[in-house]
Amino acid sequence: MEHSTFKKWSAEFIGTFWLTFGGCGSAVLAAAFPQLGIGFAGVALAFGLTVLTGAYALGPISGGHFNPAVSVGLVIGGRFKASELPGYVISQVLGAIVAAGVLYLIATGRPGADVGGFATNGYGEHSPGKFNMVAALITEVVLTAIFLIVILGATARRAAAGFGGLAIGLCLTLIHLISIPVTNTSVNPARSTGPALFGPSYAMSELWLFWVAPIAGAAIGALIYNVLLKED
């Protein structure tokens, strides 16, 4: 069944809202909560769960991209029409911005509130582990490339039906377990843009990397899949 363009945009908006609010919300509100904080592992799982639940609930409507880099990669991989790309990217970015705005209202709703880094992405002094720009760039490119390979493989006709969302969600969890110390994990330009607008000023000056690297990685991953792994 072919859904209307508006329904697809709505699904992408809601899915990216959920990913940003759930994933970044876990980092801002719960990661370091005194004595009961969920830590890096909890944040990684939260991001994976948002994609997993969003994929099953909204994927049948829009494909469940929730990420401009994924949309670009699927165009290159031949799974998505290039003509639909602008609408998807705008919907995703708007969803992330609204999610970050709602999260900011919640996070600042207590006495003496300090949102800190507000789950923004960064490198150098703004990397959780103080990793430099080159390390951040390599990390984001490689992990987004792998993410696209997993997405294309898990949703191929030869893949086990009904398990694509599970594989993709678990892949994103693993990506976060690897890279939170390096960049606070982006692999998603929309997810990076929303918090950057409400977070520390440095986040906007470093945002370029979290657009360039994930999109480049997605393109590389799609090309690798097409050349080496695509179904005959």
C-alpha positions as CSV (number, residue, x, y, z in Angstrom):
1,M,0.0,0.0,0.0
2,E,1.4,3.4,-1.0
3,H,0.9,6.0,1.7
4,S,0.5,9.7,1.0
5,T,3.5,12.0,1.0
6,F,2.1,13.8,4.1
7,K,1.8,10.6,6.0
8,K,5.4,9.7,5.1
9,W,6.6,13.1,6.2
10,S,4.6,12.8,9.4
11,A,6.0,9.4,10.2
12,E,9.6,10.6,9.6
13,F,8.9,13.7,11.8
14,I,7.5,11.5,14.7
15,G,10.2,8.8,14.3
16,T,13.0,11.4,14.4
17,F,11.3,13.2,17.3
18,W,11.2,9.9,19.2
19,L,14.8,9.0,18.4
20,T,16.1,12.4,19.5
21,F,13.8,12.7,22.6
22,G,14.3,9.2,23.7
23,G,18.0,8.9,23.0
24,C,19.2,12.4,24.0
25,G,16.6,12.4,26.8
26,S,18.2,9.4,28.4
27,A,21.6,11.1,28.2
28,V,20.4,14.4,29.6
29,L,17.9,13.2,32.2
30,A,19.0,9.7,33.3
31,A,22.7,9.0,32.4
32,A,24.3,10.5,35.4
33,F,21.3,10.6,37.8
34,P,22.8,10.3,41.4
35,Q,23.3,6.6,42.3
36,L,20.8,5.3,39.8
37,G,22.3,6.7,36.5
38,I,22.0,4.5,33.4
39,G,25.5,5.4,32.1
40,F,26.8,4.9,28.6
41,A,25.3,1.4,28.2
42,G,21.8,2.7,29.1
43,V,22.1,5.6,26.7
44,A,23.2,3.3,23.9
45,L,20.3,1.0,24.6
46,A,17.9,3.9,24.6
47,F,19.0,5.0,21.1
48,G,18.6,1.4,19.9
49,L,15.2,1.0,21.4
50,T,13.9,4.2,19.8
51,V,14.9,3.0,16.4
52,L,13.6,-0.5,17.0
53,T,10.2,0.7,18.2
54,G,10.0,3.4,15.6
55,A,10.9,1.0,12.8
56,Y,8.1,-1.4,13.6
57,A,5.5,1.3,14.3
58,L,6.3,3.8,11.6
59,G,8.5,1.9,9.1
60,P,5.5,0.5,7.2
61,I,4.4,4.1,6.4
62,S,7.7,5.8,5.5
63,G,10.4,3.2,5.6
64,G,11.6,4.3,9.0
65,H,14.7,6.3,8.1
66,F,14.6,8.9,10.9
67,N,18.0,10.0,9.7
68,P,19.1,12.2,6.7
69,A,22.3,10.1,6.3
70,V,20.2,6.9,6.1
71,S,17.9,8.5,3.5
72,V,20.9,9.5,1.4
73,G,22.4,6.1,1.7
74,L,19.1,4.4,0.6
75,V,19.0,6.7,-2.5
76,I,22.5,5.6,-3.4
77,G,21.6,2.0,-2.6
78,G,18.6,2.1,-5.0
79,R,16.0,1.6,-2.2
80,F,14.6,5.2,-2.1
81,K,13.6,7.8,-4.7
82,A,15.9,10.8,-4.9
83,S,12.8,13.0,-5.5
84,E,11.5,12.2,-2.0
85,L,14.8,13.0,-0.3
86,P,14.3,16.8,0.4
87,G,10.9,16.2,2.1
88,Y,12.3,13.4,4.3
89,V,15.3,15.4,5.4
90,I,13.3,18.5,6.3
91,S,10.8,16.3,8.3
92,Q,13.6,14.6,10.1
93,V,15.4,17.8,11.0
94,L,12.2,19.4,12.2
95,G,11.4,16.4,14.3
96,A,14.8,16.5,16.0
97,I,14.5,20.3,16.7
98,V,11.1,20.0,18.2
99,A,12.3,17.0,20.4
100,A,15.3,19.0,21.6
101,G,13.0,21.9,22.4
102,V,10.7,19.8,24.5
103,L,13.6,18.1,26.2
104,Y,15.1,21.5,27.0
105,L,11.9,22.6,28.7
106,I,11.9,19.5,30.8
107,A,15.6,19.6,31.6
108,T,15.4,23.2,32.8
109,G,12.3,22.6,34.9
110,R,14.0,22.3,38.3
111,P,15.8,24.7,40.6
112,G,19.4,25.3,39.6
113,A,19.1,23.3,36.4
114,D,22.2,23.0,34.3
115,V,21.8,21.1,31.1
116,G,25.6,20.8,30.6
117,G,26.5,19.6,27.1
118,F,22.8,18.7,26.4
119,A,23.8,15.5,24.6
120,T,25.5,17.5,21.8
121,N,28.2,16.0,19.6
122,G,31.7,17.3,19.6
123,Y,35.4,16.7,19.1
124,G,38.7,17.8,20.7
125,E,37.9,19.5,24.0
126,H,34.2,18.8,23.5
127,S,34.6,15.0,23.0
128,P,33.8,13.0,26.1
129,G,37.2,11.3,25.8
130,K,39.0,14.3,24.3
131,F,39.4,12.6,20.9
132,N,40.6,14.9,18.1
133,M,38.8,15.9,14.9
134,V,40.4,13.2,12.8
135,A,39.4,10.5,15.2
136,A,35.9,11.9,15.3
137,L,35.6,12.0,11.5
138,I,36.9,8.5,11.1
139,T,34.6,7.1,13.8
140,E,31.5,8.8,12.3
141,V,32.3,7.7,8.7
142,V,33.1,4.1,9.5
143,L,30.2,3.5,11.9
144,T,27.6,5.2,9.6
145,A,29.0,3.1,6.7
146,I,28.5,-0.1,8.7
147,F,25.0,1.1,9.8
148,L,24.0,1.4,6.1
149,I,25.4,-2.0,5.3
150,V,23.3,-3.5,8.1
151,I,20.2,-1.6,7.1
152,L,20.5,-2.7,3.4
153,G,21.3,-6.3,4.4
154,A,18.6,-6.6,7.1
155,T,15.9,-5.2,4.7
156,A,16.9,-7.1,1.6
157,R,14.4,-9.6,0.1
158,R,16.6,-12.5,1.1
159,A,16.7,-11.4,4.8
160,A,14.5,-13.1,7.4
161,A,11.1,-11.3,7.2
162,G,10.1,-9.2,10.2
163,F,13.5,-9.0,11.9
164,G,14.9,-5.9,10.1
165,G,13.9,-3.5,12.8
166,L,15.5,-5.7,15.5
167,A,18.8,-5.9,13.6
168,I,18.9,-2.2,12.9
169,G,18.0,-1.2,16.5
170,L,20.7,-3.5,18.0
171,C,23.2,-2.2,15.4
172,L,22.6,1.4,16.6
173,T,23.0,0.3,20.2
174,L,26.4,-1.2,19.4
175,I,27.4,1.9,17.5
176,H,26.7,4.0,20.6
177,L,28.6,1.6,22.8
178,I,31.6,2.1,20.6
179,S,31.5,5.8,19.9
180,I,29.9,7.7,22.8
181,P,33.4,8.3,24.3
182,V,34.6,9.7,20.9
183,T,31.9,12.0,19.7
184,N,28.9,11.4,21.9
185,T,27.7,9.5,18.8
186,S,25.9,11.1,16.0
187,V,25.7,8.9,12.8
188,N,22.6,11.1,12.3
189,P,22.8,14.8,11.2
190,A,19.2,15.5,12.4
191,R,19.9,14.1,15.9
192,S,23.0,16.3,16.1
193,T,21.2,19.5,14.8
194,G,18.3,19.5,17.3
195,P,20.4,19.5,20.6
196,A,23.0,21.8,19.0
197,L,20.4,24.6,18.7
198,F,19.7,24.4,22.5
199,G,23.1,23.3,23.8
200,P,26.4,25.1,24.4
201,S,27.6,27.6,21.7
202,Y,30.5,25.3,20.5
203,A,28.0,22.7,19.3
204,M,26.9,24.8,16.4
205,S,30.5,25.5,15.3
206,E,31.3,21.8,15.2
207,L,28.0,20.7,13.7
208,W,29.4,20.6,10.2
209,L,31.3,17.4,11.0
210,F,28.2,15.6,12.1
211,W,26.6,16.4,8.7
212,V,29.6,15.7,6.5
213,A,30.9,12.5,8.2
214,P,27.6,10.6,8.5
215,I,26.5,11.4,5.0
216,A,29.9,10.4,3.6
217,G,29.8,7.2,5.6
218,A,26.3,6.4,4.4
219,A,27.3,6.9,0.8
220,I,30.4,4.7,1.3
221,G,28.4,2.0,3.0
222,A,25.7,2.0,0.2
223,L,28.4,1.7,-2.4
224,I,30.2,-1.1,-0.6
225,Y,26.9,-3.0,-0.4
226,N,26.0,-2.4,-4.0
227,V,29.4,-3.5,-5.3
228,L,30.1,-6.5,-3.0
229,L,26.9,-7.7,-1.4
230,K,23.9,-6.7,-3.4
231,E,21.5,-9.4,-4.5
232,D,21.7,-10.6,-8.1
